[in-house]
Amino acid sequence: MKKDIHPQYNKITVTCTTCGAQFETGSTLKELRVDTCSNCHPYYTGKQTFTQAAGRVEKFKQRYNIK
């Protein structure tokens, strides 16, 4: 690599603005803030719910008197 043409690569701390979790990574930036991380994102935590599908199932059961 040529000297003095590449950006400085640093170890930084990434901060989640939603849950406050912090983790370390490498970047050319000085500081990085993210909206959601793997600690609070519903897809990774398994807390994702499908309310729209649940409403459709309830309507179907109600329509055909299924218990």
C-alpha positions in Angstrom: 0.0 0.0 0.0 1.2 3.5 -0.7 1.8 5.7 2.3 -0.3 8.8 3.1 -3.2 8.1 0.7 -5.3 5.7 2.7 -7.7 6.9 5.5 -6.8 6.1 9.1 -8.4 2.9 10.3 -9.3 3.0 14.0 -10.9 0.8 16.6 -14.2 2.5 17.5 -17.1 1.9 19.8 -20.5 1.6 18.2 -23.4 2.8 20.3 -27.1 1.8 19.8 -29.4 4.8 20.4 -32.4 2.6 21.2 -31.1 0.3 23.9 -27.7 1.9 24.7 -25.7 -1.3 23.9 -22.1 -0.7 22.9 -19.7 -2.9 20.9 -16.3 -2.5 19.4 -15.4 -2.6 15.7 -13.0 -1.1 13.2 -13.8 1.9 11.0 -12.4 5.0 9.4 -15.0 7.1 11.4 -14.3 8.4 14.9 -17.7 7.5 16.3 -20.7 5.6 15.1 -24.3 5.6 16.4 -26.9 3.2 15.1 -30.7 3.2 15.5 -31.1 -0.5 16.2 -28.6 -3.3 16.9 -28.8 -7.0 17.3 -29.7 -6.7 21.0 -32.9 -4.7 20.4 -34.0 -5.5 16.8 -37.1 -7.7 16.8 -35.8 -10.0 14.1 -32.8 -11.0 16.1 -34.5 -11.1 19.6 -37.4 -13.3 18.4 -40.0 -10.8 19.7 -41.3 -10.0 16.3 -45.1 -10.5 16.1 -47.3 -10.7 13.1 -50.4 -8.8 14.3 -51.8 -8.5 10.8 -51.8 -12.3 10.3 -53.3 -12.9 13.7 -56.2 -10.5 12.9 -56.9 -12.4 9.7 -57.0 -15.8 11.5 -59.3 -14.4 14.1 -61.7 -13.1 11.4 -61.7 -16.5 9.7 -62.4 -18.3 12.9 -65.2 -15.9 13.8 -66.7 -16.2 10.3 -66.9 -19.9 10.3 -67.6 -20.4 14.1 -64.3 -22.3 14.7 -63.1 -22.5 18.3 
